[in-house]
Amino acid sequence: MKTLKFFGVIWCATLTMYAASGASQIGWEASGKGGAVAAGGKEAVAAGVSILEQGGNAADAAAATLLALSITDYGSYAIGAEIPLIIYDASAKEVKVLCGLGGAPLDRNAIEWYYKNGIPGSGGMKAAPVPGALSLCITTVKLYGTMTFEQVVAPSLELLDSGPERGPQDWHANLAATFRKLIETEKDTPGSRQEKLQAARDRFYKGDIADELVAFYVRNGGFLRKGDLAAHVTRVEDPVKVQYRGYTVCKCDTWTQGPYLCQTLRLLEGFDLKTMGHLSADYIHVLTEALKLGFADRDEYYGDPLFVDVPIEALLSDEYTKIRRSLIDMTNASAEVRPGDPVNMKAIKGRGAYRPGPGGTTTCVVADRWGNLVAATPSGNRPYALCRELGVAHGNRLRSLNTTAGHPNRIEPGKRPRITLTPTIVLKDGKAVIAISVAGGDLQDQTTLNCLLNHLEFGMMPKDAVTAPRFSTGHQENSFNPNPDREKTLGTLASLTLDDGVEQSTRRTLANRGHKVIIASKPIAHPVMIYVDSNTGMIYAAGDPEAGRHAAALENTSP
């Protein structure tokens, strides 16, 4: 039985998946040439690393990590919730986005109920979209992996079967039984590996498991039905991309908040950030002001692109970027919400809506020795709607839609909510070199920007990039209650939250410019990051230890 050191404490690994002879210890940072995983729970990291050591690729390891996170990070993510995932396929030399997010009920009577009664903000089945996470995991392995569902779910079954030490969780045994039904279907289905995986996935969404889920929905007043489950697919999409100082930054489309990071980076290209100095008053100020402009456009225009025509090309265009950049005043902090007009190319459209709010999620990034890279941001904010009979807990992301007539993010039949979940992959010379995932609602891409520029502008490796002092603003709508016509809360417009590592003199300068400075009492979001040195093949992984993130790597390249 292998022993692993965890933050200086000898951790006796009782699960066979920890016994990876080529793996580094599980801590908060690691490096190696054989692959790496950085994520939330340490046992989920171990699950992913065990798959890499068995010869699985990044897609296989990501699926194993994500399945295990639904157990280790329950409360931040559940197997019936949602996952956006970005993958770089080294053989095809391309980046794709997999959407593990379900939509609203297809029944128009249900949608009318939301407009009459509001979208519940406190959870329950009426706030749950179609469960997307399980389909995402299986589809990732089917399209990009090499293994079976039985192989990638094996570490999760060990966790679920591990007994009383995990606490009195009767849903553990029931989720294990659900997973074993899928394994049974996979084994009994003739055909290729892909056909077997598809059959296992379809049993959940179209077969007897779907029937049990629907019975649960009916008992608990939910609107989802079997037709909603059967219609769900894990969509494979092209990423939204921008160039930044020779790098290609890839994000999910406007069913997430991701493209606003692209808008922010475009604005910042017009400033010499390196000369300003890391965490200087000018540096923090200009990033914050650029973020505010990106947020304003996010809240004004973003929604499911299958339902609304988001002017994304105009939002990212040179002309629009130039006129928006002119709004940044280096001497004063803006206390206004200022969406622009990308259609008519005007810097300001009018005063925008605003309400601040929190969030909660977990994280996953994976690299393998063949150059494949995955970034995923699994989530499922409590309170859950837990189908205890199957062990399947549902998220409540319908609360990220609104009931404002004409708004791009208003609720409609089958529509995906515009979520905060926003993984990132970055390319250099056509190869994937960076993956970042962050937990923290509206803080996610603010922290991604911090970590990304720590590396791109100041050369920090992941272990330094994710632990350097961070900052954020509350100058945006609450993505968990995003009705523009609701009463506005003005308390944190122009707010600027700083880690206590930011110097006192810098704090004073920022306050003098009009920022409402707040000193953080806890980590500003929860980042994990991987960097791949394309010259040496070394993979560096890290997660902020103060935020409870973990990492491990394979030190060799043997199968």
C-alpha positions in Angstrom: 0.0 0.0 0.0 1.5 3.3 -1.1 1.7 6.3 1.2 1.4 9.8 -0.1 2.4 13.0 1.6 -0.4 15.6 1.7 0.6 19.1 3.1 3.3 17.4 5.2 0.9 14.8 6.7 1.4 11.1 5.7 -1.8 10.1 4.0 -2.3 6.3 3.9 -3.9 5.5 0.5 -6.5 2.7 1.0 -7.8 2.8 -2.5 -5.9 1.0 -5.2 -6.2 4.0 -7.5 -3.7 5.9 -5.4 -1.0 3.3 -5.9 0.5 5.0 -9.0 4.1 4.2 -9.0 5.0 7.0 -11.4 2.8 9.6 -9.8 4.0 12.6 -7.8 2.5 13.1 -4.3 -0.9 14.7 -4.2 -0.4 18.3 -3.0 -1.2 21.7 -4.4 1.4 21.8 -7.2 3.2 19.2 -9.2 5.2 18.7 -12.4 6.1 15.8 -14.7 6.2 14.7 -18.4 3.7 11.9 -18.1 0.6 14.0 -17.6 -1.0 16.0 -14.8 -4.3 16.8 -13.1 -5.4 19.7 -11.0 -8.8 19.8 -9.5 -10.9 20.1 -6.3 -10.9 17.0 -4.1 -7.6 15.2 -3.7 -9.3 11.8 -4.3 -10.7 13.1 -7.6 -7.2 14.2 -8.6 -6.0 10.7 -7.7 -8.8 9.2 -9.9 -7.6 11.2 -12.9 -3.9 10.4 -12.4 -4.7 6.7 -12.1 -6.3 6.8 -15.5 -3.3 8.5 -17.0 -1.0 5.9 -15.5 -3.1 3.1 -17.0 -2.5 4.7 -20.5 -5.7 6.7 -20.8 -5.5 10.1 -22.4 -6.6 13.5 -21.1 -10.2 12.9 -22.1 -10.4 9.6 -20.2 -8.7 11.2 -17.2 -10.9 14.2 -17.3 -14.0 12.1 -17.3 -12.7 10.0 -14.4 -11.9 13.2 -12.4 -15.3 14.8 -13.1 -17.2 11.6 -12.1 -15.2 11.5 -8.9 -15.7 15.2 -8.2 -19.4 14.6 -8.0 -18.6 12.6 -4.8 -15.6 14.4 -3.3 -17.0 17.9 -4.1 -20.6 17.2 -3.5 -22.2 20.5 -2.6 -20.3 22.4 -5.3 -21.1 19.9 -8.1 -23.4 16.9 -8.7 -23.7 14.3 -11.4 -27.1 15.6 -12.4 -25.8 19.2 -12.8 -23.7 20.8 -15.5 -20.2 21.0 -17.0 -18.8 23.1 -19.8 -15.6 21.5 -21.1 -12.9 22.7 -23.6 -10.6 20.2 -25.1 -7.5 20.5 -27.3 -7.1 17.5 -29.6 -3.4 17.2 -30.4 -4.0 14.8 -33.3 -6.5 17.1 -35.0 -4.7 20.2 -33.8 -8.0 21.8 -32.9 -10.0 23.1 -29.9 -13.6 22.1 -29.3 -16.2 23.0 -26.7 -18.5 20.3 -25.2 -21.6 21.7 -23.6 -22.6 19.7 -20.6 -25.5 22.1 -19.8 -29.1 21.2 -20.1 -31.9 23.5 -21.1 -35.2 24.7 -19.7 -38.3 22.4 -20.0 -39.8 22.2 -23.5 -43.4 22.6 -22.2 -44.6 26.1 -23.0 -47.1 25.9 -20.1 -44.1 25.4 -17.8 -42.4 28.5 -19.3 -45.6 30.5 -18.7 -45.5 29.4 -15.1 -42.1 31.0 -14.7 -43.2 34.3 -16.2 -46.2 34.3 -13.8 -44.4 33.1 -10.7 -40.7 33.8 -11.2 -37.8 31.4 -11.4 -37.1 29.9 -8.0 -33.9 31.2 -6.6 -33.7 28.7 -3.7 -33.3 25.4 -5.7 -35.8 22.6 -6.1 -36.9 20.8 -9.3 -38.5 23.9 -10.7 -35.1 25.5 -10.9 -33.3 22.5 -12.4 -32.5 22.3 -16.1 -32.1 18.9 -17.8 -29.1 17.1 -16.1 -26.1 17.5 -18.4 -23.0 16.3 -16.5 -23.3 12.6 -17.0 -23.9 12.9 -20.8 -20.9 15.2 -20.9 -18.6 12.7 -19.2 -19.7 9.8 -21.4 -19.6 11.9 -24.7 -16.1 13.2 -23.9 -14.8 9.6 -23.6 -16.8 8.5 -26.7 -15.5 11.3 -28.9 -12.0 11.9 -27.6 -11.1 9.1 -25.2 -9.8 5.5 -25.5 -11.4 3.8 -22.6 -14.8 2.3 -21.5 -17.2 3.8 -19.1 -16.5 0.9 -16.8 -12.8 2.0 -16.7 -13.3 5.7 -16.1 -16.0 5.2 -13.5 -14.0 2.6 -11.5 -12.3 5.2 -9.1 -15.7 6.7 -8.4 -17.2 3.3 -7.5 -14.3 2.7 -5.1 -15.2 6.0 -3.4 -18.9 5.2 -3.3 -18.2 1.7 -2.0 -15.6 2.8 0.6 -18.0 2.5 3.5 -18.8 4.3 6.8 -15.8 6.5 6.8 -17.5 8.7 4.2 -20.5 9.2 6.5 -24.1 8.1 6.4 -24.8 8.8 2.8 -27.4 6.4 1.5 -27.3 8.1 -1.8 -23.8 6.8 -2.3 -24.9 3.3 -2.6 -27.8 4.3 -4.9 -25.5 6.3 -7.2 -23.1 3.3 -7.3 -26.1 1.1 -8.4 -27.0 3.6 -11.1 -23.4 3.6 -12.4 -23.4 -0.2 -12.4 -26.6 -0.3 -14.5 -24.8 1.8 -17.1 -21.8 -0.5 -17.0 -24.2 -3.5 -17.5 -25.7 -1.8 -20.5 -22.2 -1.0 -21.9 -21.2 -4.7 -21.6 -24.4 -6.1 -23.0 -24.5 -3.9 -26.1 -22.9 -5.3 -29.3 -20.7 -3.1 -31.5 -17.9 -0.7 -31.2 -16.6 1.1 -28.0 -18.5 4.2 -29.1 -21.7 2.3 -29.6 -21.4 0.7 -26.2 -20.8 4.1 -24.6 -23.8 5.6 -26.4 -26.0 2.8 -25.2 -25.0 3.4 -21.6 -25.6 7.1 -21.9 -29.0 6.5 -23.5 -30.2 4.3 -20.7 -29.9 7.3 -18.4 -31.7 9.7 -20.8 -34.1 7.5 -22.7 -34.5 4.2 -20.8 -35.6 2.9 -17.4 -33.4 5.3 -15.5 -35.1 8.2 -17.3 -38.4 6.8 -16.2 -37.3 6.8 -12.6 -36.1 10.4 -12.9 -39.3 11.5 -14.4 -41.3 9.9 -11.5 -39.1 11.9 -9.1 -39.7 15.1 -11.1 -43.5 14.6 -10.9 -43.5 13.8 -7.2 -41.5 17.0 -6.5 -43.4 19.4 -8.7 -40.8 19.7 -11.5 -41.7 20.4 -15.1 -39.0 18.2 -16.8 -40.4 15.1 -18.5 -39.0 12.2 -20.5 -39.1 14.2 -23.7 -36.8 16.7 -22.2 -34.3 14.0 -21.2 -34.5 12.3 -24.6 -34.0 15.5 -26.5 -30.8 16.4 -24.6 -27.5 16.1 -26.4 -24.0 17.1 -25.5 -23.3 19.7 -28.2 -19.9 20.0 -29.7 -19.1 23.6 -30.7 -16.3 25.8 -31.9 -14.8 28.0 -29.2 -14.8 31.8 -29.2 -11.2 32.9 -29.8 -9.1 36.0 -29.6 -5.4 36.7 -30.1 -3.5 38.2 -27.2 0.2 39.0 -27.6 0.9 36.0 -29.8 -1.4 33.6 -27.8 -4.8 32.3 -28.8 -7.3 32.4 -25.9 -10.2 29.9 -26.3 -13.5 30.2 -24.4 -17.0 28.7 -24.5 -19.7 30.6 -26.4 -22.2 33.1 -25.0 -24.2 30.4 -23.1 -21.4 31.1 -20.6 -19.8 34.4 -19.5 -16.6 33.3 -21.2 -16.4 35.7 -24.1 -16.3 38.7 -21.8 -12.8 37.6 -20.9 -11.9 37.8 -24.6 -13.4 41.3 -24.7 -11.4 42.3 -21.6 -8.1 41.0 -23.1 -8.7 42.9 -26.3 -9.1 46.1 -24.3 -6.0 45.4 -22.3 -3.8 44.9 -25.4 -3.7 48.7 -25.8 -1.9 49.1 -22.5 1.7 48.3 -21.5 0.9 46.1 -18.5 4.4 44.8 -17.9 5.8 48.3 -17.6 3.1 49.2 -15.1 4.3 46.4 -12.9 2.6 43.5 -11.3 0.0 44.5 -8.7 0.8 48.2 -9.1 -2.0 50.7 -8.7 -2.1 51.3 -12.5 -2.1 47.6 -13.2 -5.0 46.8 -10.8 -6.9 49.9 -11.9 -6.7 49.2 -15.7 -7.7 45.5 -15.3 -10.6 46.5 -13.1 -11.9 49.1 -15.5 -11.6 46.8 -18.5 -13.5 44.1 -16.6 -16.3 46.5 -15.8 -16.7 47.2 -19.5 -16.7 43.5 -20.4 -19.2 42.7 -17.7 -21.6 45.5 -18.9 -21.7 43.9 -22.4 -22.0 40.4 -20.9 -25.1 41.5 -19.0 -26.6 43.4 -21.9 -26.1 40.9 -24.8 -25.1 37.4 -23.8 -27.5 34.5 -24.0 -27.9 31.0 -25.6 -26.7 31.6 -29.2 -29.2 28.9 -30.4 -32.0 31.3 -29.4 -30.5 34.8 -29.7 -28.3 36.6 -32.2 -25.4 37.8 -30.0 -23.2 40.3 -31.9 -20.1 38.5 -30.9 -18.0 39.4 -34.0 -18.8 43.1 -33.5 -18.1 42.8 -29.7 -14.6 41.5 -30.4 -13.9 43.6 -33.4 -11.0 46.1 -33.7 -13.3 49.1 -34.2 -15.5 48.3 -31.2 -12.5 47.5 -29.0 -10.9 50.8 -29.9 -14.0 52.9 -29.0 -14.6 51.0 -25.8 -11.0 51.3 -24.7 -11.3 55.1 -24.8 -13.7 54.9 -21.9 -11.0 53.8 -19.5 -9.9 56.7 -17.4 -6.6 55.9 -15.7 -7.2 58.5 -13.0 -10.8 57.6 -11.9 -12.8 54.5 -11.2 -16.1 54.3 -13.0 -19.1 54.0 -10.8 -21.5 53.5 -13.8 -22.6 50.4 -15.7 -21.8 51.2 -19.4 -22.8 48.6 -22.0 -21.7 49.6 -25.5 -23.5 49.5 -28.9 -21.5 47.1 -31.1 -24.2 47.2 -33.9 -24.0 50.9 -34.4 -20.4 51.1 -33.1 -21.1 53.5 -30.3 -19.0 53.4 -27.1 -22.0 53.6 -24.8 -25.5 52.4 -25.4 -27.0 53.7 -22.2 -27.1 53.0 -18.5 -27.1 49.3 -17.8 -28.7 47.2 -15.0 -26.8 46.0 -11.9 -27.0 43.7 -9.0 -24.1 41.9 -7.3 -24.0 38.3 -6.1 -21.9 35.3 -5.2 -21.4 31.8 -6.7 -20.0 28.3 -6.1 -18.4 25.5 -8.2 -15.4 23.2 -8.5 -12.6 22.7 -11.0 -10.7 20.4 -13.3 -7.8 20.7 -15.7 -5.9 17.7 -17.3 -2.9 17.3 -19.6 -1.5 14.1 -21.0 1.9 13.1 -22.5 0.5 13.3 -26.1 -0.2 17.0 -25.9 -4.0 16.8 -25.3 -5.4 19.3 -22.8 -8.7 19.6 -21.1 -10.3 22.4 -19.0 -13.7 21.9 -17.4 -15.7 23.7 -14.7 -18.2 21.3 -13.1 -20.9 22.9 -10.9 -24.2 22.4 -9.2 -24.9 24.9 -6.5 -26.9 23.7 -3.5 -29.6 23.3 -2.5 -29.9 20.2 -4.7 -33.0 18.4 -5.9 -31.7 14.9 -5.0 -33.3 11.8 -6.5 -32.2 9.6 -3.6 -33.4 6.4 -5.2 -30.8 6.9 -8.0 -28.3 9.0 -6.1 -28.6 11.7 -8.8 -28.6 15.3 -7.5 -29.7 18.1 -9.8 -28.5 21.6 -10.1 -30.5 24.8 -10.1 -29.1 26.8 -13.1 -32.5 27.9 -14.4 -32.1 30.7 -11.9 -29.4 32.1 -14.2 -32.2 32.9 -16.8 -34.6 35.8 -16.3 -38.2 36.7 -17.1 -37.6 40.1 -18.7 -39.4 40.3 -22.1 -37.1 40.7 -25.0 -33.9 40.1 -23.0 -31.4 37.7 -24.7 -31.2 35.6 -21.5 -34.9 35.3 -20.8 -36.3 31.8 -20.2 -37.7 30.0 -23.3 -38.5 26.3 -24.0 -35.3 24.3 -24.2 -33.0 27.3 -23.7 -29.7 27.0 -22.0 -29.1 29.6 -19.2 -26.2 31.9 -19.5 -24.0 30.5 -16.8 -20.8 31.7 -15.0 -18.9 28.4 -15.7 -16.0 29.3 -17.9 -13.0 27.1 -18.5 -10.1 28.4 -20.6 -7.5 26.9 -23.0 -4.7 28.9 -24.5 -2.6 28.0 -27.6 0.8 29.1 -28.6 2.0 28.4 -32.2 -1.0 26.1 -32.6 -0.3 23.9 -29.5 -2.2 24.0 -26.2 0.0 25.4 -23.5 -2.4 26.6 -20.7 -5.5 25.3 -19.1 -7.4 27.2 -16.4 -10.5 26.4 -14.4 -11.9 28.5 -11.6 -14.7 28.1 -9.1 -16.5 31.3 -7.9 -19.5 32.4 -9.9 -19.0 36.0 -11.2 -15.4 35.9 -9.9 -14.4 33.1 -12.2 -13.0 35.0 -15.2 -11.8 37.8 -13.1 -9.5 35.2 -11.4 -8.7 33.6 -14.7 -7.5 37.1 -15.9 -5.4 37.4 -12.8 -3.8 34.0 -13.3 -3.4 34.2 -17.0 -1.7 37.6 -17.0 0.5 36.5 -14.2 2.0 34.0 -16.7 1.7 35.8 -20.0 2.9 39.2 -18.8 5.1 38.3 -15.9 6.3 34.8 -16.6 4.9 33.1 -13.4 4.6 29.4 -13.4 1.3 27.9 -12.2 2.3 27.5 -8.6 3.1 31.2 -8.4 0.3 32.3 -10.7 -2.5 30.7 -8.6 -1.1 31.9 -5.3 -0.2 35.5 -6.1 -2.5 38.1 -4.5 -5.7 38.6 -6.5 -8.4 41.2 -6.9 -11.9 41.4 -8.2 -14.9 43.8 -8.6 -18.6 43.4 -7.8 -19.5 45.8 -10.6 -21.8 43.4 -12.5 -25.2 41.7 -12.3 -25.7 38.8 -10.1 -25.6 35.8 -12.5 -27.9 33.9 -10.1 -30.6 36.5 -10.1 -30.2 38.3 -13.4 -33.4 40.2 -14.0 -32.5 43.6 -15.3 -35.8 45.1 -14.3 -35.6 44.2 -10.6 -34.8 46.7 -7.9 -31.1 47.7 -8.2 -28.7 47.3 -5.3 -26.0 50.0 -5.5 -23.9 49.0 -2.6 -20.9 47.6 -4.4 -20.7 49.5 -7.7 -17.1 50.5 -8.1 -16.1 48.0 -5.5 -12.6 46.6 -5.6 -11.7 43.6 -3.4 -8.0 43.1 -2.8 -6.1 40.2 -1.2 -4.2 41.4 1.9 -0.9 40.9 0.0 -1.5 44.1 -2.0 0.6 46.9 -0.5 -0.9 49.5 1.7 0.3 52.3 -0.6 -1.3 50.7 -3.6 -4.6 50.4 -1.6 -4.5 54.1 -0.8 -3.8 55.1 -4.4 -6.7 53.0 -5.7 -9.1 54.4 -3.0 -8.1 57.9 -4.1 -9.1 57.1 -7.7 -12.6 56.3 -6.5 -12.4 52.5 -6.0 -14.4 51.3 -2.9 -11.6 49.1 -1.6 -12.4 46.0 0.4 -9.8 43.6 1.9 -10.7 40.0 1.2 -11.4 37.8 4.3 -11.1 34.5 2.2 -9.6 33.4 -1.1 -11.0 35.4 -4.1 -12.3 32.3 -6.1 -10.6 28.9 -6.4 -8.3 28.5 -9.4 -6.4 25.5 -10.9 -3.9 25.8 -13.7 -1.7 23.8 -16.0 1.1 25.0 -18.1 2.8 22.8 -20.8 6.4 23.8 -21.8 6.3 22.8 -25.5 10.1 22.9 -25.7 10.8 20.4 -22.9 7.5 18.5 -22.6 7.3 19.3 -18.9 3.8 19.8 -17.5 3.3 22.1 -14.5 0.1 21.9 -12.5 -1.1 23.8 -9.5 -4.2 24.7 -7.5 -4.5 27.4 -4.9 -4.0 25.5 -1.5 -5.8 28.2 0.4 -8.9 27.4 -1.7 -8.6 23.7 -1.2 -7.3 22.8 -4.7 -5.0 19.8 -5.4 -2.6 18.6 -8.1 -0.6 15.6 -9.1 1.6 14.6 -12.1 3.2 11.6 -13.6 6.9 11.8 -13.5 7.6 9.4 -16.3 6.1 8.6 -19.7 5.8 4.8 -19.5 2.3 3.3 -20.0 
